[in-house]
Amino acid sequence: MSIPTLEEKLRALKVSAPTAIEEACLAKVSRGDYEIGVQRTADILDEGYEVFMRSCRSSMGIAGDSIVAIFNAAGDLVNASAGTYLHAVIPPIVIKYILSRYRENPGIEDGDIWYTNDALYGGIHNPDQVAIVPVFYDAELIGWTAALSHTTETGAKEPGGMPLSATSRFDEGMNLPPTKIGKNFRLNEDIIELFAAFGIRAEQMVTVDLKARATAADRVRTRLVEMCDREGVDFVRGLFRKMLMEAESGARRRLRAWPDGVYRCVNFSDAAGLERGLIRNCAMTMTKKGDTLLVDFSGTSPENLSSYNAHPQAVVGHLANYIYEYVFHDLPISSATFQPIDFVFPEGSCLSPTPRAATSNSVMICTGAMSAIANCIGRARFATSEWRQVTASMGNGGNASVIAGLSQWNVPFADMLAYPINTEGQGARACCDGMNAYGFPWCAFGRAPDVESMENEFPMLVPFSQHWPDSGGHGKFRGGVGTAQFWSAHHVPMVFFMSIADNSTIQTPQPLFGGYAPPTVPGVTLKGVNVTELVGKLGSTPLDFKSLIEGKYGELVAEPYGRSVRPVGEEQTLTIGLSTGGAGYGDPLERDPRDVERDLVAGLVSEWSATHVYKVVWDPKKERVDLDATAKARADERRARLERGKPFHEFVKGWSEKKPPADVLQLYGSWPDAKPLQPVFRP
């Protein structure tokens, strides 16, 4: 194997030096033409993105968990239309690998279609698959296009492409290195058959998504050729290079505005696949100096014998989710915006594992990095004129459920349900609450399908879908709440179900400035109840999350949300799907009591939380807050805090002597520094 090294991958994220031709072409791009040219690339990409979503078959593709992008001839990302920013860092690594390894054999030609899904070669995890097309003009390579999205079937040992029980990459199904899968603008029939074989649980989803990627990438290629016809190829070359230069300049200008310093955040999770235990899933030290950032992950727990490991570029992709959405939101999605940012990854950690490691659930271990960057950058920006844009971390739960089997239409399927993960709550903001059911932190522009669409597509009944009370982190400004859905098998004798999570006991994201983290997310099912019969007997009695939790409709079973594949019979509960809320911002005692009152009336916050967290005195009959009594209750709580408080040195002394029980540290590494204790042995 000739897999790229860590150094090669990180180097590929950097922008290549301009060629002499590109420098000469810059003169052809005037200021006004530049602005028009940038907009034209955006329009081309938006068209490709729309074609992509409309062509996909899997739920994630239809929901928009995808990216369509343009690159220069060297493989540097110039601009993209993105539902998810996660994939913005991936194609440059793959394209530069193709250029360095395959230029002579098998060669790079007009009409080629290249494809990969292997994280060893630059991907996130193998459900994320990318089609890459070279752009030629007058027989000369001038650029590349790509279309990338998540397809939830790879032929892994469990349906859905993200097996919790995987212990090595050999359990994860198809891992395709960068491969030429088509020529002369046509896919090879043998490759289509290969994908059908690996995706046999959901053949039509896999092969249709394959064709959707190739179609979207080629549509963008066609529009770029037309642009060359209209504006001239030298203008397009110069435009691409100028866009890279402007993106880097804008990124450095933004970083210079922050105070120099060292910012740290350490986050934890409670599971690696099916094995429970404490993991330091991210120890982040962010050093800001001048117009640069250095992000160091030293101190992160060792790699583990599960699929909860991530190769470094996947970690960088998870940082991109936050950075593009909240920091570089007004800059092009470009390799050049990451030019001022460098990374340190300790080898053998869960964020830089050995090549045989399973990484199909890399997105779950990366929740720590995704949350930590929000915390570090939020504190760096707070002292600047950008303080209003500071946002506490999203919940970043990614608590995803997969169902598989034969649908009510007698069609094989295996798909991740896009609804719950696209309804997580947003992190609280420096000046207001986070948005409720805001979306998917991995895919900010993703769409949550209608419940009726889910019931038509899959053999499911969804009796309710609602906001999940108290799921947002409390604070002066509350994290947006997530959602709760009741799912049951319907129309078919059996459905296979599994779900993915790492926050049933410990919640990963840390809040900002005295806020609270969102709650943990248990796996909840209703035991032994025929759901259709239950719904038929309700009459005017409400069926909602609160009534289920109170046990009004049968025995609830709670377990970790992450569950390996299991059969569920007709009319039985698949799960109570829960999507987490965002982290809180600021001291809850500083929250305006009237905002708590509105939350109580809307059912977003419970009376218990209003009383015990916000110290608000509430009259449930009048549905009003007593402002005078609330002021007294808060004053009493502040005095009680002072009585409970300790000098910092005393707190540190006592805290440093604490240690978790040994039986929860098997995944952690050495205590407390999380260094590897022994090699991980894989078959």
C-alpha positions in Angstrom: 0.0 0.0 0.0 1.1 3.5 -0.7 -1.1 5.4 1.7 -0.3 9.1 2.3 1.6 9.9 5.5 0.3 12.3 8.1 2.8 14.9 6.9 1.5 14.5 3.3 -2.1 14.9 4.4 -1.4 18.0 6.4 0.8 19.4 3.6 -2.0 18.8 1.1 -4.3 21.0 3.2 -2.0 23.9 2.4 -2.3 25.9 -0.8 0.2 25.2 -3.5 2.5 27.9 -4.7 1.2 29.9 -7.8 2.6 28.8 -11.1 4.1 31.3 -13.5 1.0 31.0 -15.7 -1.3 31.7 -12.8 0.6 34.8 -11.8 0.5 36.0 -15.4 -3.3 35.3 -15.5 -3.9 37.4 -12.4 -3.6 40.6 -14.5 -6.6 39.5 -16.5 -8.9 39.7 -13.4 -10.0 43.2 -12.7 -11.7 44.1 -9.4 -15.2 44.3 -10.9 -14.7 41.2 -13.0 -13.4 39.4 -9.9 -16.6 40.1 -7.9 -18.7 38.8 -10.8 -16.5 35.8 -11.3 -16.7 34.8 -7.6 -20.5 35.0 -7.8 -20.5 32.9 -11.0 -18.6 30.1 -9.3 -21.1 30.3 -6.4 -24.0 30.1 -8.9 -22.4 27.1 -10.7 -21.9 25.3 -7.4 -25.4 26.0 -6.1 -26.8 24.5 -9.3 -24.6 21.4 -8.8 -25.6 21.1 -5.2 -29.3 21.2 -6.1 -28.8 18.6 -8.9 -27.0 16.5 -6.3 -29.8 16.6 -3.7 -32.5 15.9 -6.3 -30.5 13.0 -7.7 -29.7 11.2 -4.4 -31.6 8.3 -3.0 -30.4 8.0 0.6 -31.8 10.1 3.4 -28.6 11.9 4.1 -28.2 12.9 0.4 -31.7 14.1 0.1 -31.3 16.1 3.4 -28.3 17.9 1.9 -25.5 16.3 3.9 -23.2 17.0 1.0 -20.7 19.3 -0.7 -20.0 20.2 -4.3 -16.7 21.9 -5.0 -14.3 23.5 -7.5 -10.5 23.1 -7.3 -7.6 24.6 -9.3 -5.3 22.3 -11.4 -3.1 21.6 -8.3 -6.1 20.4 -6.2 -6.5 23.5 -4.0 -10.2 24.0 -3.0 -11.3 27.3 -4.5 -15.0 27.5 -3.6 -17.8 25.1 -2.6 -21.5 24.9 -2.1 -22.0 23.0 1.1 -24.7 21.5 3.2 -21.8 20.3 5.4 -18.4 21.9 5.8 -17.0 18.6 7.1 -16.0 17.6 3.6 -14.3 20.8 2.7 -10.8 19.6 3.7 -11.0 16.1 2.1 -10.9 16.4 -1.7 -7.6 18.3 -1.8 -5.8 15.4 -0.1 -7.3 12.9 -2.6 -6.7 15.1 -5.7 -3.1 15.7 -4.7 -2.6 12.0 -4.1 -4.0 11.3 -7.6 -1.6 13.9 -9.1 1.4 12.5 -7.3 0.8 8.8 -7.8 -1.4 8.3 -10.9 -0.4 11.0 -13.4 1.5 8.4 -15.5 -0.4 5.2 -14.7 -3.3 5.0 -15.2 -3.1 8.6 -16.3 -5.4 11.6 -15.9 -7.6 12.3 -18.9 -10.6 14.4 -19.9 -13.7 12.5 -19.1 -12.2 10.6 -16.2 -14.3 9.9 -13.1 -12.3 9.2 -9.9 -13.8 7.9 -6.7 -12.8 7.0 -3.1 -14.3 6.5 0.4 -11.2 5.3 2.3 -10.2 7.4 5.3 -6.6 6.2 5.0 -6.3 8.1 1.8 -7.9 11.3 3.1 -11.6 10.7 3.8 -13.7 11.1 7.0 -15.1 7.5 7.2 -16.2 5.1 4.6 -19.9 6.1 4.3 -18.6 9.5 3.1 -17.9 8.9 -0.6 -16.6 11.4 -3.2 -16.6 11.5 -7.0 -13.9 13.7 -8.5 -13.7 14.9 -12.1 -10.8 16.6 -13.8 -11.6 19.8 -15.9 -9.7 20.0 -19.2 -9.8 22.9 -21.6 -8.1 22.7 -25.0 -6.5 19.4 -23.8 -5.0 21.1 -20.7 -5.9 20.3 -17.1 -7.2 23.6 -15.6 -9.1 22.3 -12.5 -11.1 19.6 -10.8 -14.7 19.3 -9.5 -16.0 17.0 -6.8 -19.3 15.9 -5.2 -19.3 14.3 -1.8 -22.0 13.0 0.6 -22.8 10.3 3.1 -24.4 7.1 1.9 -25.5 4.8 4.8 -24.5 1.4 3.5 -21.0 0.1 2.8 -21.4 -3.7 3.2 -20.1 -3.5 6.8 -20.7 -6.2 9.4 -23.7 -4.2 10.6 -26.2 -2.4 8.3 -25.7 1.4 8.0 -22.0 1.7 7.4 -21.1 2.7 10.9 -20.8 -0.6 12.8 -20.5 -0.3 16.6 -19.0 -3.7 16.9 -16.2 -3.1 14.4 -12.7 -3.6 15.8 -10.6 -3.1 12.7 -11.0 -1.6 9.2 -11.7 -5.1 7.9 -15.1 -5.1 9.6 -16.3 -1.9 7.9 -17.1 -3.1 4.4 -15.9 -1.3 1.3 -12.8 0.8 1.6 -12.0 2.0 -1.9 -8.7 3.9 -2.4 -8.7 6.6 -5.1 -9.7 4.7 -8.2 -10.6 5.7 -11.8 -14.2 4.3 -12.0 -15.1 5.9 -15.4 -13.7 7.3 -18.6 -15.0 9.3 -21.5 -17.7 10.7 -19.2 -19.2 7.2 -18.5 -19.1 5.1 -15.4 -17.7 1.6 -15.9 -20.4 -1.1 -15.6 -18.2 -3.4 -13.6 -17.8 -0.6 -11.0 -21.5 -0.1 -10.7 -21.8 -3.9 -10.1 -19.1 -3.6 -7.5 -21.0 -1.0 -5.6 -24.2 -3.0 -5.9 -22.4 -6.0 -4.4 -21.1 -4.0 -1.4 -24.4 -2.2 -0.9 -26.6 -5.3 -1.4 -28.6 -4.4 1.8 -29.7 -1.2 0.0 -28.4 -1.6 -3.6 -30.6 1.1 -5.1 -29.5 3.7 -2.5 -25.8 2.9 -3.0 -25.8 2.9 -6.8 -28.1 5.8 -7.3 -26.0 8.0 -4.9 -22.9 6.9 -6.8 -24.4 8.2 -10.1 -25.7 11.3 -8.3 -22.1 12.2 -7.3 -20.8 11.7 -10.8 -23.7 13.7 -12.3 -23.2 16.7 -9.9 -19.4 16.8 -10.4 -19.9 16.7 -14.2 -22.5 19.4 -14.2 -20.0 21.8 -12.4 -17.3 20.7 -14.9 -19.6 21.5 -17.8 -20.3 25.0 -16.4 -16.6 25.7 -15.9 -15.9 24.8 -19.5 -18.7 27.1 -20.6 -17.1 29.8 -18.4 -13.8 29.3 -20.2 -15.6 29.6 -23.6 -17.2 32.8 -22.5 -14.5 34.6 -20.4 -11.3 32.8 -21.6 -9.3 30.2 -19.8 -6.7 32.6 -18.6 -9.4 34.6 -16.8 -10.6 31.4 -15.1 -7.1 30.5 -14.0 -6.5 33.9 -12.7 -9.8 34.0 -10.9 -9.1 30.7 -9.1 -5.7 32.0 -7.9 -7.1 35.4 -6.8 -9.9 33.7 -4.9 -7.3 31.7 -3.0 -5.3 34.8 -2.2 -8.3 36.8 -1.1 -9.5 33.9 1.1 -6.1 33.6 2.9 -5.9 37.4 3.3 -9.4 37.5 4.9 -8.6 34.6 7.3 -5.4 36.2 8.5 -7.0 39.6 9.0 -9.7 37.9 11.2 -7.1 36.1 13.3 -5.0 39.2 13.8 -8.0 40.8 15.5 -7.9 38.3 18.4 -5.7 38.6 21.4 -2.6 36.4 21.4 -2.8 33.7 24.0 -3.1 30.0 24.8 -6.7 28.6 25.0 -7.4 25.1 26.3 -10.4 22.8 26.4 -10.6 19.1 27.5 -13.7 17.1 26.6 -14.8 13.6 27.5 -17.2 10.9 26.3 -18.5 7.7 27.8 -18.2 4.9 25.2 -16.2 3.6 22.3 -18.6 1.6 20.3 -20.3 -0.9 22.5 -17.6 -0.7 25.2 -18.5 1.7 28.1 -15.8 3.8 29.7 -14.3 7.2 30.2 -12.4 8.7 27.2 -10.6 12.0 26.9 -11.8 12.4 23.4 -10.1 15.7 22.9 -7.4 17.6 24.8 -7.1 20.8 22.8 -4.5 23.5 23.3 -5.0 26.4 20.8 -2.2 28.9 20.6 -3.0 32.1 18.8 0.0 34.3 17.7 -0.3 37.1 15.3 -2.3 35.9 12.3 -1.8 32.2 13.0 -3.3 29.4 15.0 -1.6 26.2 16.3 -4.1 23.5 17.4 -2.4 20.8 19.5 -4.2 17.6 20.5 -1.6 16.2 22.8 -3.1 14.6 25.8 -6.0 12.9 23.9 -6.8 9.3 24.9 -5.1 6.4 23.0 -6.7 4.7 20.0 -9.1 2.0 21.0 -10.3 -1.4 19.8 -13.5 0.0 18.3 -14.7 2.1 15.4 -14.5 5.3 17.5 -11.2 6.5 16.0 -10.5 9.2 13.5 -7.6 9.9 11.2 -6.3 13.5 11.5 -7.9 15.0 8.4 -11.3 13.9 9.8 -10.5 15.9 12.9 -9.6 19.0 10.9 -12.9 18.5 9.0 -14.8 18.6 12.2 -13.1 21.9 13.2 -14.1 23.2 9.7 -17.8 22.6 10.7 -17.5 25.3 13.3 -14.9 27.6 11.7 -16.7 28.0 8.4 -20.1 28.4 10.0 -19.1 30.9 12.8 -15.7 32.4 12.0 -15.1 32.4 8.3 -18.8 32.6 7.4 -18.2 35.5 5.0 -15.2 34.0 3.2 -15.1 31.4 0.4 -15.0 27.8 1.4 -11.4 27.4 0.5 -8.2 25.6 1.3 -6.7 29.1 1.7 -8.7 29.9 4.8 -6.9 27.1 6.6 -3.5 28.3 5.4 -2.8 30.1 8.7 -3.8 27.1 10.9 -1.4 24.3 11.8 -2.0 21.1 13.8 -0.2 18.7 16.1 -1.6 15.1 16.3 0.1 12.6 18.7 0.5 9.3 16.9 -1.4 6.4 18.4 -4.1 8.5 19.8 -7.8 8.1 19.0 -7.4 11.1 16.8 -4.4 9.7 14.9 -4.6 5.9 15.0 -2.6 3.2 13.3 -3.7 2.2 9.7 -5.6 -0.9 10.7 -7.9 1.0 13.1 -11.6 1.0 12.5 -12.8 4.6 11.8 -16.4 4.2 10.6 -17.6 6.1 13.7 -14.9 8.8 13.4 -17.7 11.4 13.6 -18.5 10.2 17.1 -15.0 10.5 18.6 -14.6 13.8 16.8 -17.4 15.4 18.8 -14.8 16.3 21.4 -12.7 18.3 18.9 -15.8 19.9 17.3 -17.0 21.1 20.8 -13.6 22.2 22.0 -12.9 24.5 19.0 -16.1 26.3 19.8 -15.0 26.8 23.4 -11.5 27.9 22.6 -12.4 30.3 19.7 -15.4 31.6 21.6 -13.1 32.8 24.5 -10.5 34.2 22.1 -13.2 36.3 20.3 -15.0 37.5 23.3 -12.5 40.3 24.0 -12.9 41.7 20.4 -15.5 43.6 18.4 -16.7 40.1 17.3 -18.1 39.3 20.7 -21.7 39.2 19.5 -20.8 36.3 17.3 -19.5 34.1 20.2 -21.6 31.0 20.5 -21.5 28.2 23.0 -20.9 24.7 21.5 -23.7 22.9 19.7 -24.7 19.7 21.5 -22.8 17.9 18.8 -24.5 14.6 19.8 -25.0 13.1 16.4 -27.2 10.5 18.1 -28.0 8.7 14.9 -30.4 5.8 14.3 -30.2 3.3 11.4 -33.0 1.0 10.3 -32.7 -1.8 7.7 -34.8 -4.6 6.1 -37.5 -4.8 3.6 -39.8 -1.8 3.3 -43.6 -1.8 3.0 -42.9 -1.5 -0.7 -40.9 -4.8 -0.6 -37.7 -2.9 -1.4 -34.4 -3.6 0.5 -33.2 -0.6 2.5 -30.5 0.4 5.1 -30.5 4.0 5.9 -29.7 6.5 8.6 -32.8 8.5 9.6 -32.0 12.2 8.8 -34.9 13.7 10.8 -33.5 13.6 14.4 -30.0 14.5 13.6 -31.2 17.5 11.6 -33.1 18.9 14.6 -30.4 19.4 17.3 -30.5 22.7 19.2 -28.0 25.5 18.5 -25.6 26.6 21.2 -26.6 29.7 23.1 -25.2 33.0 21.8 -23.6 35.9 23.5 -26.7 38.0 23.1 -29.6 35.6 22.8 -30.8 32.0 23.1 -29.7 29.3 20.6 -32.3 28.3 18.0 -34.6 25.4 18.9 -34.3 22.4 16.6 -31.8 24.4 14.7 -30.3 21.6 12.5 -27.4 19.2 12.3 -24.0 20.6 13.5 -22.4 18.5 10.9 -24.7 19.9 8.2 -25.8 23.4 9.1 -28.0 23.6 6.0 -29.5 20.1 6.1 -33.2 19.6 6.0 -35.3 17.5 8.4 -37.8 15.6 6.3 -41.5 15.7 7.2 -42.7 12.9 9.4 -45.2 11.9 6.7 -42.3 11.5 4.2 -40.5 9.2 6.6 -43.6 7.1 7.1 -44.0 6.8 3.4 -40.4 5.9 2.7 -39.8 3.5 5.6 -41.9 0.9 7.5 -42.4 3.2 10.4 -45.2 4.9 12.4 -44.3 8.2 14.1 -47.0 9.0 16.6 -45.4 12.3 17.8 -42.5 14.6 17.1 -41.9 17.6 19.4 -39.4 19.7 21.2 -37.6 17.9 24.0 -38.1 20.0 27.2 -34.9 20.8 29.1 -32.7 19.5 26.4 -31.0 22.9 25.9 -28.1 23.8 28.3 -29.3 26.3 30.9 -27.8 29.7 31.2 -28.2 33.4 31.0 -28.9 32.5 27.4 -30.3 29.0 26.9 -29.1 26.5 24.4 -31.7 25.7 21.8 -33.7 22.6 22.6 -33.6 19.5 20.5 -36.4 17.1 19.6 -38.1 13.9 20.7 -39.8 11.4 18.3 -41.6 8.2 19.0 -40.8 5.6 16.3 -42.3 2.2 15.9 -42.1 -0.6 13.3 -45.1 -0.6 11.0 -46.5 -2.5 8.0 -43.8 -5.2 8.0 -43.1 -8.2 10.3 -39.6 -7.0 11.4 -37.2 -4.1 11.1 -33.5 -4.2 12.1 -32.5 -1.2 14.3 -29.2 0.2 15.6 -28.1 3.5 16.9 -24.9 5.5 17.5 -23.9 7.8 20.4 -21.3 8.5 23.0 -23.2 10.8 25.5 -25.5 8.6 27.5 -23.6 9.1 30.8 -21.3 12.0 30.1 -22.2 14.9 27.8 -19.2 16.0 25.7 -19.6 19.8 25.0 -18.6 22.3 27.6 -20.7 25.5 28.0 -19.3 29.0 28.2 -19.0 31.5 31.0 -21.1 29.7 33.7 -23.7 28.1 31.4 -24.7 24.4 31.7 -24.0 21.6 29.3 -27.1 19.9 27.6 -28.3 16.7 29.3 -27.1 13.3 28.4 -29.1 11.2 25.9 -30.4 7.8 27.0 -31.7 5.1 24.7 -35.4 4.8 25.6 -38.0 2.3 24.4 -41.5 1.3 25.4 -41.6 -2.3 26.4 -44.1 -4.8 25.1 -46.7 -2.3 23.8 -48.5 -2.6 20.5 -48.2 1.0 19.3 -51.0 0.9 16.8 -53.4 -0.4 19.4 -52.1 2.2 21.9 -52.8 5.1 19.4 -56.2 3.7 18.7 -57.2 3.9 22.4 -55.9 7.4 23.1 -59.0 9.4 22.3 -58.4 12.9 23.6 -55.6 11.8 25.9 -52.3 13.4 24.8 -49.4 11.1 23.7 -46.2 13.1 24.2 -42.7 12.8 25.6 -43.8 13.9 29.1 -46.5 11.3 29.3 -44.2 8.5 28.2 -41.5 9.5 30.7 -44.1 9.5 33.4 -45.0 5.9 32.6 -48.6 6.6 31.6 -48.5 4.2 28.6 -46.4 1.3 29.7 -42.9 0.4 31.0 -40.0 2.4 29.7 -36.6 0.7 29.3 -33.6 3.0 29.5 -30.1 1.9 28.2 -27.2 3.6 26.5 -28.3 5.3 23.3 -25.6 3.5 21.3 -27.0 0.0 20.5 -25.8 -2.7 18.2 -28.1 -4.1 15.5 -31.3 -5.8 16.8 -34.6 -7.0 15.3 -37.8 -5.1 16.2 -41.2 -6.7 15.6 -44.2 -5.1 13.9 -45.9 -2.4 16.0 -43.1 -2.5 18.6 -41.1 0.5 19.6 -37.9 1.1 17.7 -36.8 3.9 20.0 -37.7 7.2 21.4 -35.5 9.3 19.1 -33.8 12.1 21.0 -31.7 14.9 19.4 -29.7 16.9 21.9 -29.8 20.6 22.6 -27.0 23.2 22.5 -24.8 24.2 25.4 -25.7 27.2 27.6 -24.0 30.6 27.9 -23.7 32.6 31.1 -25.0 32.2 34.7 -28.6 30.9 34.8 -29.2 33.3 37.7 -28.7 36.2 35.3 -31.4 35.0 32.9 -34.4 37.4 32.6 -37.2 35.8 34.6 -39.6 36.7 31.8 -37.6 34.5 29.4 -38.0 31.6 31.9 -41.7 32.4 32.0 -42.0 32.2 28.2 -40.0 28.9 28.2 -42.4 27.4 30.8 -45.5 28.4 28.9 -44.0 27.0 25.7 -43.0 23.7 27.4 -39.3 24.2 26.6 -38.2 24.2 30.3 -39.7 22.2 33.1 -41.0 23.6 36.4 -38.2 21.7 38.2 -35.5 23.5 36.2 -37.2 26.8 36.7 -37.2 26.3 40.4 -33.8 24.6 41.0 -31.6 25.9 38.2 -33.0 29.4 37.4 -34.3 30.0 41.0 -37.5 31.4 39.5 -40.7 31.4 41.6 -43.6 30.2 39.3 -47.3 30.1 39.7 -48.5 27.3 37.5 -52.2 28.3 37.7 -51.6 31.9 36.6 -48.7 30.8 34.4 -46.7 33.8 35.7 -43.4 34.4 37.4 -43.4 36.2 40.8 -40.6 38.8 40.1 -40.1 39.9 43.7 -40.0 36.3 45.1 -37.6 35.4 42.3 -35.3 38.2 43.2 -35.2 37.0 46.8 -34.7 33.3 45.8 -31.7 34.4 43.6 -30.2 36.5 46.3 -30.5 33.5 48.7 -28.8 31.2 46.1 -25.9 33.7 45.7 -25.3 33.7 49.4 -25.4 29.9 49.5 -22.9 29.8 46.7 -20.5 31.9 48.7 -20.9 29.6 51.7 -20.2 26.5 49.5 -17.2 28.1 47.8 -13.5 27.3 48.4 -10.3 29.2 47.7 -9.0 28.0 44.3 -5.9 26.3 45.7 -8.0 24.3 48.1 -10.3 23.2 45.3 -7.4 22.2 43.1 -5.7 20.2 45.9 -8.9 18.2 46.6 -9.8 17.8 43.0 -6.3 16.5 42.0 -6.6 13.7 44.5 -9.8 12.3 42.9 -9.7 9.4 40.5 -12.5 7.6 38.7 -12.9 3.8 39.5 -10.4 1.6 37.6 -13.2 -0.2 35.8 -14.1 2.9 33.8 -10.6 3.8 32.8 -9.9 0.9 30.4 -10.3 3.2 27.4 -8.8 6.3 29.0 -5.0 5.5 29.0 -2.8 6.4 32.0 -4.3 8.5 34.7 -4.5 11.5 34.5 -2.4 12.2 31.3 -4.1 9.7 29.0 -1.0 8.2 27.5 -1.1 4.7 25.9 -0.6 1.8 28.4 -0.2 -0.9 25.8 -0.4 -1.4 22.0 -3.8 -2.1 20.5 -3.8 -5.6 18.9 -6.0 -6.2 15.8 -6.3 -9.3 13.6 
